[in-house]
């Protein structure tokens, strides 16, 4: 099973593709020094398998290592992800 996580800056999203099928997406907008995650979506047949968590974790790792942006969790899922990962709260305020 080919599992590919990617950042697509032209589309302003992070993606998870499994066996060539787009499985999960985290959309964002950048404004000033903030990156606002506006929507997380997982294909219905893939829900409950941790797919959204994979793409959000990948996105937060990328934001942390590649930028100095602070994260604004406008999407409920990203907000919940931060509740479950309090050790990553520094991304919210840097």
Secondary structure, DSSP 8 states (H G I E B T S, - for coil): --EEEEEEGGGTEEEEEETTEEEEEEEEEEETTEEEEEEEEE-GGGTTTTHHHHHHHHHHHHHHHH---EEEE-SHHHHHHHHH-GGGTHHHH-
